[in-house]
Amino acid sequence: MNATWRIVNGRIIDPVNSRDEIADLLVIDGRIAGPDQPVPAGVQEIDAAGCWVVPGLIDMHVHLREPGEEYKEDIHSGARAAASGGFTGVACMPNTKPVNDCAVVTAMILGRATDAAVRVYPVGAISQGSEGRQLAEFGEMKAAGVVAVTDDGHPVRDSQLMRRAMEYASDFGLTVISHSEETALSTGVMNEGPVSTRLGLKGIPTAAESIMVYREIALAEFTGARVHIAHVSTAMSLDLIRAAKARGVRVTAETAPHYFTLTDEAVIGYDTNTKMNPPLRSAADREAIRIALADGTLDAIATDHAPHSILEKELEFDAAANGVIGLETALPLTLALVRDKVIDARRLVELMAVNPAAILAVPGGGLSVGAAADLTLIDPEREWVYAADQVVSKSRNTPFLGWKLQGRAVLAMVGGRVRHTLLS
Amino acid sequence: MATGYYFAHRHILGIEQLSCEDIAHILSTADSFKEISARPIKKVPTLRGHTIINLFFEPSTRTRLSFEVAAKRMSADTFNISPSTSSTTKGETLADTARNISAMHPDIIIIRHACSGAPLLLSRNVQAAVINAGDGAHEHPSQGLLDMLTVKEHRGTLSGLKIAIVGDIAHSRVARSDIVGFTRMGSEVYVYGPSTLVPKGIDQLGAKVCTSLEEAVTDADVVMTLRIQRERQNDPLLPSLREYARHFGISRQVLSLAKPDALVMHPGPVNRGVELNPDVADGPQSVILDQVTNGVAVRMALLYLVMGNS
């Protein structure tokens, strides 16, 4: 294994170190080296001309399905999909079978992940079994390696439980990630509005999300604890988060590429690969998300990569499972925002690397001298088609299949090891 | 029909996919078939040797019977299957069922399903023509067409009319098919009901949303009411049917606001005394049984046309 590289002629974009310049980057023994360090003999050169060299992208919200649903995805296949999408780290949600609600499951996941293509950060459950009753053992799970807690996919209905989770998580330096959903209101299968009415599908109002976003803000404000809002989909939620941040509440938030790319009109035709939770929203919501990505209301882009097989998706729209895969398309879809001048390249790196690392308090997010060489080379111009036979994930449930995309990760390096490359 | 017109639809999934010309052609075809049902021997050989499967995942009496009568009057062989919802939970998906049925080479499959979009899913997995006999709260095209045929018979036209639809718009596939169909043919559709039963954005289908029963009914050519259910899946929609009848039901007094010869319609089955007062339902302006009669003719026309005849 050779973990010594000289990456030449790339545009280094490293917000943490306030760098945005064409320069060479030296990696020695898997770590970022200083510019004045001597270049070792036998170093391998990577020509990054025309490419961006950025801190390895981190996806703070994926479902790797292992243990329990390995026919959809497993830790290794998910990690390969992540690397091919330019990610060097992923945080995996606890809604596996069994639920990651104890140190044993956490240790099992980390054991399986030791030789995975990217770094895997398990997220533990808030409640035992994600059943919304008893708190899971945060301290034990933290000691075993979880980086945050959430009952993602099983919204916490009980406000007292959520309050206690925030308070108790703060004792262990864990962030609570909220899947914000008022389930009494969210009995539908798509966004509630003119499109759901036209299609005759039961709607989920935007209020179902925003009500719970406000609950989390109120609890974080009252307790002083931190909370992170997952997959924000509505303009109303963003207004609440923006106002909360302005008054100093410790709230952060993410959205997913499908929410800033598609609207609920994509559901016309009943394609079950447009069914996810929260659902695709209106054009006004999509616009609000784009603005919030630029103005800092949203801190991160995370995919909510949710693999399902045709068993869950080749069904009536009402009966199909929620979720789409996203690891392989997140970067090009975000690069489209850069081309549209919604955000700039530096902001992309903040949203996809710097801030996820900071929120989860995991290594990475920068190219500081001495840090592990987790980095991504992005060719922002490269055109390609996301064809079914190219999908790296085990599952193909994505509305972007067949899309012509522009921009792609051409190399992903984890600790100096090349885990994905399209370079010759 | 104008020269050059031909009926190009393999499947009938909704009124939404039908043009004005298509609707007019279906209605005139249906009109020409009405005479068959008035004969002493009510049978023509048109679809002899054709296999038609009624695939009803939801209970239905009149729609299924109407399709079956239509098919038999055209000499088709009909088969009824009503898969219990439990068999689908045992592992056979709609796509599997579709492929299995398709392997028996039927010519037409008529599907009723509780999930919106199920007929589209079926059509993608079979060789046969698919006719939607009602999917979720999406569309019920044959009902929309028979409603239009009934109005056209009595009014002589489908343009320039005021159609009032009162009741549970939210859960009604009939409302959607009627709104799209009548507006496409040049009439105006006014909808009214308790706010719990009027879905967001229904105006974008072409309906005018009213804020009072009077606004909806005044000067209407047609007053159509929809069946009311108090509660659906623990969703508290209405406090009581008694209150509904009083505030949203059509009484003689309310009907007097409409044109003197306004038609009273209902897709059935009627909750007597709830959405319609019995004296209105059975009154001289009611054409509810004409709707049923026309249903057979419209379905004969659809079976005929999807088999490539025109």
Chai-1 contact restraints between the chains, C-beta under 6 A:
chainA,res_idxA,chainB,res_idxB,connection_type,confidence,min_distance_angstrom,max_distance_angstrom,comment,restraint_id
A,E192,B,K200,contact,1.0,0.0,6.0,A-B,restraint_1
A,G193,B,K200,contact,1.0,0.0,6.0,A-B,restraint_2
A,G193,B,G201,contact,1.0,0.0,6.0,A-B,restraint_3
A,P194,B,G201,contact,1.0,0.0,6.0,A-B,restraint_4
A,P194,B,Q204,contact,1.0,0.0,6.0,A-B,restraint_5
A,T197,B,P199,contact,1.0,0.0,6.0,A-B,restraint_6
A,T197,B,K200,contact,1.0,0.0,6.0,A-B,restraint_7
A,T197,B,G201,contact,1.0,0.0,6.0,A-B,restraint_8
A,T197,B,I202,contact,1.0,0.0,6.0,A-B,restraint_9
A,R198,B,L205,contact,1.0,0.0,6.0,A-B,restraint_10
A,L199,B,S116,contact,1.0,0.0,6.0,A-B,restraint_11
A,G200,B,S116,contact,1.0,0.0,6.0,A-B,restraint_12
A,G200,B,G136,contact,1.0,0.0,6.0,A-B,restraint_13
A,G200,B,A137,contact,1.0,0.0,6.0,A-B,restraint_14
A,G200,B,H138,contact,1.0,0.0,6.0,A-B,restraint_15
A,L201,B,S116,contact,1.0,0.0,6.0,A-B,restraint_16
A,Y270,B,G117,contact,1.0,0.0,6.0,A-B,restraint_17
A,Y270,B,L120,contact,1.0,0.0,6.0,A-B,restraint_18
A,E314,B,A95,contact,1.0,0.0,6.0,A-B,restraint_19
A,L315,B,T93,contact,1.0,0.0,6.0,A-B,restraint_20
A,E316,B,L94,contact,1.0,0.0,6.0,A-B,restraint_21
A,E316,B,C115,contact,1.0,0.0,6.0,A-B,restraint_22
A,E316,B,A118,contact,1.0,0.0,6.0,A-B,restraint_23
A,F317,B,G117,contact,1.0,0.0,6.0,A-B,restraint_24
A,D318,B,C115,contact,1.0,0.0,6.0,A-B,restraint_25
